[in-house]
Amino acid sequence: MKRVLLDILSARCYNLDIALLKDILMNLTINGLTYEQVEMLDMMWSLDTEEEFLEWYGSLSSKDMHQCDLLQRLILMESFDTVMEQENDYSDAKRVLSKYRLN
């Protein structure tokens, strides 16, 4: 799952270096999780390929699939905060916003 998460985060969300994302994920902390959520994250983290993940995901109940989806979103949100803290080049955003600026 580590590699799957890194691929998802880098290719589809942030377009960032894999090494940076690995560092972010290895140091990621999510507070307030239940024991079952921690167990599910541990299971997700132990899977190495997308095929393994999809097979495991397909074996879950509807309720557990929803929980898995929620946990993936939490990981994305928490990692996004860290990525944005390190970002310092907002030139693209400034360029887009300048189109809507009143003179």
N, C-alpha and C positions, 0 to 999 in steps of 0.2 A: 504494500500500500504506500510505502514511502515514495517509491518511484512514481506510482500512479498519481499521488497527490502533487508531487513536484511537477510532473508533466502537465497536469490540469492547471495548476497555479501559474506556471511559467508561460505555457503556450496560449492558454485561453483567457487568462485574467490580467496578467501583469507584463508579459513579455520581458521577463527579467532573467538574469543569470541564474542557472541551476544552483551554483555554489551559494549564492546569497539566499536563495529560497531554502536550501537545506539548513543553513544556519538559523534562519527565522523559524522554521518548523521544529528544529531540535530544541529551541529555547522557548517555544510557545507554551503559555500557561493559560488554561481556561478554568476559572474558579466556579464553584457552585454546581459541579456535575454530580449526578447520583452514582452510586456504585455500579449500576447497570450500564450507564453511559460510559464510564471509565472502562468497563469490561469490553464494551462494543468498540471503543476507540482502540484499545489494545489489540483486539482482533483485526480491525481494519489496518492497523499499523503493521501487523505481522504478515500481511499479504504482499507479495512481491510483484505480481503482474496484474494487468487489467483483467485478464481471463480469470484468474483466481478470485479477484474481487467480484466480478460479475456472477461467477458461479455461486459464491457465498451470498451475495446480495439476493440472487434469485431464490435462494433457499429460505430467506427470511419471511416471517409473517408480514402482513400488511402494516401492522403496528410497528414492527421492528424496522421495516423499510422506511417508514416515516421518520423514525428515530435516527436512522442512519443518515437520511437526507438532511435532517436538522443538524446533526453533528458535523457533517461536511460543510454546511453553511457557516456554522460557528467557526470552524477552522479558517475558512475563507475570510470572514469578517475580522477575526483576530489577527490574521497574518497581514491583512490589508492595512490595519492601523500601523503595524511595524514598518511596512513598506513605505507608507506615506510619511512617517517620521524621518526616513532617510532620503526622501525625495527633495531635491532643491532646484530642479529645472522645471519651471511652470510655463515655459515659452509657448507651448502649444495651447494651453488653456488661456493664456493672456491674448494670444492671437485670435482665438475664437470669440472670446468675450469682447474684444475690441470692436467687433462688428456690431455689437449691440449698445455700445457706449454712446451716450448723448454728448454732443460737443457744446 
